[in-house]
Amino acid sequence: MSRQKVLFYAGLVLALLVFAVGGAAALARAGSASGMCANGPCSPSVAALPVAQAADTGPARTISVVGTGTASGSPDVAEVTLGVETQASSAQQAVADNQTKMTALLATLKGLGIADADIRTTNYSLFIERPPAAPGAQVQPGAEAVTYRVTNQVLVKVRDVSQLGAVLDKAVAAGANSVYGVSFGVSDPTKLQDEARAGAVADAKARATSLAQLAGVTLGPVQSLSESGARPGPISAAPMAALSIATPIQPGELEVAASVQVTYAIQ
């Protein structure tokens, strides 16, 4: 081989080596920017790892208030407990007397148009009353005089409150000697509850608006809303003993109260 050919091939090999070294360096620089090296992922000391910066939004800006509302209406239903108490020297006689009087009372109530579903037994009891013994006295078993007392009570719902007085009078005439727990309510409180809720929400917004103005901020949309309650409270009448005169009844008005807690965003 001539000297010129040797020099030609030597120059060609040198050029290839320079090209190979330059290409490897460029690949290493690209891999460092992307987090990859020629043989796989670069180590943290070689690759530049991007770091995401979390936005610092801070706590939510809100105003929380409690609003209340009420609504009133006339009661259209009444409840009363009627009872028959009997006593005798024997349990059988006390029970029989009570059964006779209670049967007459129930017949009277049903004759007044009160449905079976509106009459519910709430108490039936039989107990013995013994006279107190003198201090130091010896009483032989079975020798003392005892009294057997029977109580039978029913809860009656009267759906026409204007007739409640007449119902009580006729119940007493039929044998009821225990009358108490008169209360009034509404058969469907939905309308009053809705009115009370609307008033509570409006009250809450008025309170929040006032607070926002005082604080120099703008009231935003509602973030949360919860209800504490919207229930009608029964109107109770004073307990009554058994009466034989016309019984005046004054139902008055029923009030429903509602309470809500509302959280508003502020700007």
C-alpha positions as CSV (number, residue, x, y, z in Angstrom):
1,M,0.0,0.0,0.0
2,S,1.3,3.4,-0.9
3,R,2.1,6.1,1.6
4,Q,-0.8,8.3,0.3
5,K,-3.4,5.6,0.9
6,V,-2.2,5.1,4.5
7,L,-2.5,8.8,5.2
8,F,-6.0,8.8,3.6
9,Y,-7.4,6.0,5.8
10,A,-5.8,7.4,8.9
11,G,-7.5,10.7,8.4
12,L,-10.8,9.0,7.8
13,V,-10.6,7.0,11.1
14,L,-9.7,10.2,13.0
15,A,-12.8,12.0,11.5
16,L,-15.1,9.2,12.5
17,L,-13.7,9.2,16.1
18,V,-14.3,13.0,16.4
19,F,-17.8,12.6,15.1
20,A,-18.6,9.8,17.5
21,V,-17.3,11.7,20.5
22,G,-19.2,14.9,19.6
23,G,-22.5,12.9,19.1
24,A,-22.2,11.2,22.5
25,A,-21.6,14.6,24.2
26,A,-24.7,16.1,22.6
27,L,-26.8,13.0,23.6
28,A,-25.6,13.4,27.2
29,R,-26.6,17.1,27.3
30,A,-30.1,16.3,25.9
31,G,-30.6,13.5,28.4
32,S,-29.7,15.7,31.3
33,A,-32.3,18.2,30.2
34,S,-35.0,15.5,29.9
35,G,-33.9,13.4,33.0
36,M,-32.7,10.5,30.8
37,C,-29.2,9.3,30.0
38,A,-28.1,7.0,27.3
39,N,-28.3,3.8,29.4
40,G,-31.5,4.8,31.3
41,P,-32.6,7.4,33.9
42,C,-30.0,9.8,35.1
43,S,-29.3,10.0,38.8
44,P,-30.5,13.1,40.7
45,S,-27.0,14.4,40.7
46,V,-26.9,14.5,36.9
47,A,-30.5,15.2,35.8
48,A,-32.3,18.4,36.5
49,L,-35.6,17.5,38.3
50,P,-38.4,20.1,37.9
51,V,-40.1,21.1,41.2
52,A,-43.8,22.1,41.3
53,Q,-44.6,25.0,43.4
54,A,-47.9,24.7,45.4
55,A,-50.1,27.7,45.3
56,D,-50.7,29.2,48.7
57,T,-54.4,29.9,48.7
58,G,-54.8,30.5,52.4
59,P,-57.9,29.8,54.6
60,A,-61.4,30.2,53.1
61,R,-63.1,33.6,53.8
62,T,-66.6,33.0,55.1
63,I,-69.3,34.4,57.4
64,S,-71.5,31.9,59.4
65,V,-74.8,33.0,60.9
66,V,-77.9,31.5,62.5
67,G,-81.3,32.6,61.4
68,T,-84.7,32.0,63.1
69,G,-88.2,32.2,61.9
70,T,-91.7,31.6,63.2
71,A,-95.2,31.0,61.8
72,S,-98.6,30.9,63.5
73,G,-101.8,29.2,62.7
74,S,-105.1,28.0,64.3
75,P,-105.1,24.5,65.7
76,D,-107.4,22.0,64.0
77,V,-107.0,19.0,66.3
78,A,-107.0,18.4,70.0
79,E,-105.9,15.5,72.3
80,V,-107.1,14.7,75.8
81,T,-106.7,11.8,78.2
82,L,-109.9,10.4,79.6
83,G,-109.9,7.8,82.3
84,V,-112.2,5.7,84.6
85,E,-111.1,4.8,88.1
86,T,-113.0,2.3,90.2
87,Q,-112.4,0.7,93.6
88,A,-113.9,-2.2,95.5
89,S,-113.1,-4.7,98.3
90,S,-112.3,-7.4,95.7
91,A,-110.2,-7.3,92.6
92,Q,-113.0,-9.0,90.6
93,Q,-115.6,-6.4,91.6
94,A,-113.2,-3.4,90.9
95,V,-112.4,-4.8,87.4
96,A,-116.1,-5.5,86.6
97,D,-117.1,-2.0,87.6
98,N,-114.3,-0.5,85.6
99,Q,-115.2,-2.5,82.5
100,T,-118.8,-1.4,82.7
101,K,-118.0,2.3,82.9
102,M,-115.3,2.2,80.3
103,T,-117.5,0.4,77.9
104,A,-120.1,3.1,78.3
105,L,-117.5,5.8,77.8
106,L,-116.1,4.3,74.6
107,A,-119.6,3.9,73.2
108,T,-120.3,7.6,74.0
109,L,-117.1,8.7,72.2
110,K,-117.8,6.6,69.1
111,G,-121.4,8.0,69.1
112,L,-119.8,11.5,68.9
113,G,-118.1,10.5,65.6
114,I,-114.7,9.8,67.0
115,A,-113.0,6.9,65.0
116,D,-111.5,3.9,66.6
117,A,-108.1,4.9,65.2
118,D,-108.4,8.1,67.3
119,I,-108.9,6.3,70.6
120,R,-105.8,4.6,72.1
121,T,-105.4,3.0,75.5
122,T,-102.4,4.5,77.4
123,N,-102.8,3.0,80.9
124,Y,-104.5,0.1,82.6
125,S,-103.5,-0.8,86.1
126,L,-104.8,-2.7,89.1
127,F,-103.2,-2.2,92.6
128,I,-104.1,-2.8,96.2
129,E,-104.4,0.0,98.8
130,R,-103.8,-1.1,102.4
131,P,-104.6,1.1,105.4
132,P,-101.5,2.2,107.3
133,A,-100.9,0.1,110.4
134,A,-100.6,1.6,113.8
135,P,-97.1,1.8,115.2
136,G,-96.3,-1.5,117.0
137,A,-99.5,-3.1,116.0
138,Q,-99.4,-6.7,114.9
139,V,-101.5,-7.4,111.8
140,Q,-102.4,-10.9,110.9
141,P,-102.0,-11.7,107.2
142,G,-105.3,-11.4,105.4
143,A,-107.0,-9.7,108.4
144,E,-106.6,-6.1,107.2
145,A,-109.2,-4.5,105.0
146,V,-107.8,-3.7,101.6
147,T,-109.1,-1.8,98.6
148,Y,-108.5,-2.8,95.0
149,R,-108.2,0.1,92.6
150,V,-108.5,-0.2,88.8
151,T,-107.5,2.6,86.4
152,N,-108.2,2.5,82.6
153,Q,-107.1,5.6,80.5
154,V,-107.4,6.4,76.8
155,L,-105.9,9.1,74.7
156,V,-108.6,10.6,72.5
157,K,-108.0,12.7,69.4
158,V,-110.7,15.2,68.6
159,R,-110.5,16.4,65.0
160,D,-113.0,19.2,65.4
161,V,-111.7,21.5,68.2
162,S,-115.0,23.4,68.4
163,Q,-116.6,20.2,69.7
164,L,-114.0,19.5,72.4
165,G,-116.1,21.0,75.2
166,A,-119.1,18.9,74.3
167,V,-116.9,15.8,74.1
168,L,-115.6,16.4,77.6
169,D,-119.0,17.0,79.0
170,K,-120.5,13.9,77.5
171,A,-117.5,11.8,78.5
172,V,-117.8,12.8,82.1
173,A,-121.6,12.1,82.0
174,A,-120.8,8.6,80.6
175,G,-118.5,7.8,83.6
176,A,-115.1,9.4,83.0
177,N,-113.8,10.6,86.3
178,S,-110.2,11.5,85.2
179,V,-109.7,14.2,82.6
180,Y,-106.3,15.7,81.9
181,G,-103.6,16.5,79.3
182,V,-105.6,18.6,76.9
183,S,-103.4,19.8,74.1
184,F,-103.9,21.3,70.6
185,G,-102.0,20.9,67.3
186,V,-102.4,20.9,63.6
187,S,-103.1,17.8,61.5
188,D,-100.7,18.9,58.7
189,P,-97.9,21.3,59.9
190,T,-96.2,21.4,56.5
191,K,-97.4,24.8,55.5
192,L,-96.4,26.4,58.8
193,Q,-93.1,24.7,58.7
194,D,-92.3,26.0,55.2
195,E,-93.2,29.5,56.3
196,A,-91.0,29.3,59.4
197,R,-88.1,28.0,57.3
198,A,-88.5,30.8,54.8
199,G,-88.4,33.3,57.6
200,A,-85.3,31.7,59.1
201,V,-83.4,31.8,55.8
202,A,-84.4,35.4,55.2
203,D,-83.3,36.3,58.8
204,A,-79.9,34.5,58.2
205,K,-79.3,36.5,55.0
206,A,-80.2,39.8,56.7
207,R,-77.7,39.1,59.5
208,A,-74.9,38.0,57.2
209,T,-75.5,41.2,55.0
210,S,-75.3,43.4,58.1
211,L,-72.1,41.7,59.3
212,A,-70.5,42.0,55.8
213,Q,-71.2,45.7,55.7
214,L,-69.8,46.2,59.1
215,A,-66.6,44.3,58.1
216,G,-66.3,46.1,54.8
217,V,-66.6,43.0,52.6
218,T,-68.9,41.8,50.0
219,L,-71.3,38.8,50.7
220,G,-70.8,35.9,48.3
221,P,-72.8,32.7,47.5
222,V,-74.0,30.2,50.2
223,Q,-71.4,27.6,51.0
224,S,-73.4,25.5,53.4
225,L,-76.9,25.5,55.0
226,S,-78.3,23.3,57.7
227,E,-81.6,23.2,59.6
228,S,-81.9,22.9,63.4
229,G,-85.6,22.2,63.5
230,A,-89.1,23.3,62.4
231,R,-91.6,21.6,64.6
232,P,-94.9,22.9,66.1
233,G,-95.1,22.9,69.8
234,P,-98.4,21.7,71.3
235,I,-100.6,24.1,73.2
236,S,-101.5,22.6,76.5
237,A,-104.6,23.4,78.6
238,A,-104.6,23.2,82.4
239,P,-105.6,19.8,83.9
240,M,-109.3,19.4,84.7
241,A,-111.1,17.3,87.2
242,A,-114.3,15.6,86.3
243,L,-117.0,18.3,85.6
244,S,-120.7,18.2,85.1
245,I,-121.0,21.8,83.8
246,A,-120.5,23.1,80.3
247,T,-116.7,23.2,79.7
248,P,-115.3,26.3,77.9
249,I,-112.3,25.6,75.7
250,Q,-110.0,28.2,74.1
251,P,-107.5,26.7,71.6
252,G,-105.5,29.9,70.9
253,E,-102.9,29.9,68.2
254,L,-100.1,27.4,67.4
255,E,-96.6,28.7,66.7
256,V,-94.0,26.8,64.7
257,A,-90.3,27.8,65.0
258,A,-87.4,27.1,62.7
259,S,-83.7,27.7,62.9
260,V,-81.0,27.5,60.2
261,Q,-77.3,27.9,60.1
262,V,-75.9,29.4,56.9
263,T,-72.3,29.9,55.8
264,Y,-71.6,32.5,53.1
265,A,-68.4,33.2,51.1
266,I,-67.1,36.7,51.4
267,Q,-65.0,38.7,48.9
